Amino acid sequence: METSATEKWLADKFKSPLLRMADLAEVLYRSEDGLRVSLYRDCELSQRLNAARVKIGRRVYFRIQDVARILDEGVQ
């Protein structure tokens, strides 16, 4: 599977295969609190982002590969 330009950019910028909540908020130009509220809404974006979510202990991360795919495909 080929790496998209978006995925490569995210990996280079954040130096990790996972994004923290603050990192994802920065990418989406939202505050962390605004992102949390958005993730609880019942819409396509929140469903797709929640599917990309990984919990490690109490911390929440998002897989770069999935986030890049969401950004590349766009959401209605």
WOKA-V510031 format. One record per helix or strand. SS is the DSSP state (H for helix, E for strand). FROM is the first residue (numbers start at 1). TO is the last residue. Records with the same first field share a line. If there is no record, write none. Layout:
BEGIN
SS: FROM-TO ; FROM-TO
END
This chain:
BEGIN
H: 5-14 ; 21-27 ; 32-40 ; 44-51 ; 64-73
E: 18-20 ; 53-56 ; 59-63
END
